[in-house]
Amino acid sequence: MYYNQAILAFLPLGGWELAVVIMLALVIFYGKRMPEIGRNLGKSIVEFKKGLTSPAEESNEKPSGNSTSPTPPAQSEQGTGKTS
């Protein structure tokens, strides 16, 4: 436990410093894939926003046509042609 405190005392990183270190690591190790990662992240955000607005739009829409489904004709037992 003392060892961890010694490392943290030597490198006191705040939020911004940690964000910069993470961004540098991403650029170094995933530099070639960064455009693809950004594109996929953008598509994900768009789909997420569509999902948030979609239920609100669906509830405001009126159903088109007849909302009741037609009932099938009742089957009768007359005229089956069977005699016992």
TORLUM-621616 format. One record per residue (C-alpha): x, y, z. Coordinates in pm, 1 decimal, decimal comma. Layout:
<nodes>
@xx = X | yy = Y | zz = Z;
...
</nodes>
This chain:
<nodes>
@xx = 0,0 | yy = 0,0 | zz = 0,0;
@xx = 290,8 | yy = 233,4 | zz = 72,5;
@xx = 432,1 | yy = 156,4 | zz = -273,1;
@xx = 110,7 | yy = 275,7 | zz = -447,5;
@xx = 108,4 | yy = 596,9 | zz = -246,4;
@xx = 469,5 | yy = 663,0 | zz = -338,7;
@xx = 391,5 | yy = 629,7 | zz = -710,9;
@xx = 86,9 | yy = 855,2 | zz = -680,9;
@xx = 291,5 | yy = 1114,5 | zz = -490,5;
@xx = 556,4 | yy = 1109,2 | zz = -762,1;
@xx = 304,8 | yy = 1143,3 | zz = -1049,0;
@xx = 7,1 | yy = 1348,9 | zz = -931,8;
@xx = -207,0 | yy = 1339,4 | zz = -1247,3;
@xx = -527,6 | yy = 1537,8 | zz = -1260,0;
@xx = -818,3 | yy = 1488,9 | zz = -1496,6;
@xx = -677,2 | yy = 1688,9 | zz = -1787,0;
@xx = -332,7 | yy = 1535,3 | zz = -1761,5;
@xx = -480,2 | yy = 1186,6 | zz = -1760,0;
@xx = -694,9 | yy = 1269,1 | zz = -2064,1;
@xx = -388,3 | yy = 1393,9 | zz = -2254,3;
@xx = -191,1 | yy = 1079,5 | zz = -2169,1;
@xx = -478,7 | yy = 858,7 | zz = -2285,4;
@xx = -516,1 | yy = 1055,3 | zz = -2610,5;
@xx = -141,8 | yy = 1027,0 | zz = -2681,0;
@xx = -151,9 | yy = 653,4 | zz = -2617,6;
@xx = -446,1 | yy = 618,1 | zz = -2857,9;
@xx = -266,7 | yy = 814,2 | zz = -3129,4;
@xx = 53,2 | yy = 614,1 | zz = -3086,9;
@xx = -102,3 | yy = 268,3 | zz = -3078,0;
@xx = -417,9 | yy = 317,7 | zz = -3289,9;
@xx = -316,7 | yy = 603,5 | zz = -3522,1;
@xx = -410,1 | yy = 424,2 | zz = -3843,3;
@xx = -747,8 | yy = 313,5 | zz = -3709,8;
@xx = -850,7 | yy = 652,2 | zz = -3561,4;
@xx = -1062,8 | yy = 761,7 | zz = -3863,5;
@xx = -1249,5 | yy = 430,3 | zz = -3857,2;
@xx = -1303,4 | yy = 453,1 | zz = -3481,6;
@xx = -1431,3 | yy = 810,8 | zz = -3514,5;
@xx = -1665,3 | yy = 718,2 | zz = -3799,3;
@xx = -1809,3 | yy = 424,9 | zz = -3604,1;
@xx = -1850,2 | yy = 642,1 | zz = -3295,1;
@xx = -2035,9 | yy = 903,2 | zz = -3500,4;
@xx = -2269,0 | yy = 641,6 | zz = -3649,8;
@xx = -2337,0 | yy = 502,5 | zz = -3303,7;
@xx = -2428,4 | yy = 846,2 | zz = -3169,6;
@xx = -2665,8 | yy = 908,2 | zz = -3462,4;
@xx = -2836,6 | yy = 571,5 | zz = -3412,2;
@xx = -2865,4 | yy = 636,5 | zz = -3038,7;
@xx = -3032,0 | yy = 973,9 | zz = -3101,4;
@xx = -3270,7 | yy = 811,9 | zz = -3352,3;
@xx = -3362,5 | yy = 555,1 | zz = -3088,7;
@xx = -3434,2 | yy = 829,0 | zz = -2836,7;
@xx = -3662,3 | yy = 1025,6 | zz = -3070,6;
@xx = -3830,2 | yy = 729,5 | zz = -3242,3;
@xx = -4069,9 | yy = 619,9 | zz = -2962,0;
@xx = -4193,6 | yy = 977,6 | zz = -2915,2;
@xx = -4271,4 | yy = 1008,5 | zz = -3285,9;
@xx = -4444,0 | yy = 670,5 | zz = -3300,7;
@xx = -4677,4 | yy = 753,8 | zz = -3012,0;
@xx = -4788,6 | yy = 1077,5 | zz = -3184,1;
@xx = -4870,2 | yy = 908,5 | zz = -3514,1;
@xx = -5228,4 | yy = 809,3 | zz = -3586,5;
@xx = -5286,5 | yy = 454,5 | zz = -3709,5;
@xx = -5375,5 | yy = 439,6 | zz = -4075,7;
@xx = -5681,1 | yy = 254,1 | zz = -4195,1;
@xx = -5916,1 | yy = 46,6 | zz = -3983,6;
@xx = -5771,0 | yy = -24,0 | zz = -3640,6;
@xx = -5986,9 | yy = -333,8 | zz = -3588,9;
@xx = -5894,1 | yy = -647,9 | zz = -3773,2;
@xx = -6173,7 | yy = -820,7 | zz = -3964,3;
@xx = -6306,9 | yy = -1133,2 | zz = -3801,3;
@xx = -6302,2 | yy = -1453,5 | zz = -4006,2;
@xx = -6639,8 | yy = -1603,8 | zz = -4097,3;
@xx = -6773,0 | yy = -1854,2 | zz = -3847,2;
@xx = -6745,8 | yy = -2216,7 | zz = -3951,3;
@xx = -7064,7 | yy = -2412,1 | zz = -3934,2;
@xx = -7099,1 | yy = -2786,8 | zz = -3895,6;
@xx = -7381,4 | yy = -2805,9 | zz = -4148,5;
@xx = -7302,2 | yy = -2936,1 | zz = -4490,4;
@xx = -7005,4 | yy = -3150,5 | zz = -4397,2;
@xx = -7161,6 | yy = -3444,7 | zz = -4576,7;
@xx = -7095,8 | yy = -3696,8 | zz = -4301,5;
@xx = -7376,2 | yy = -3917,3 | zz = -4178,3;
@xx = -7349,9 | yy = -4146,7 | zz = -3884,6;
</nodes>
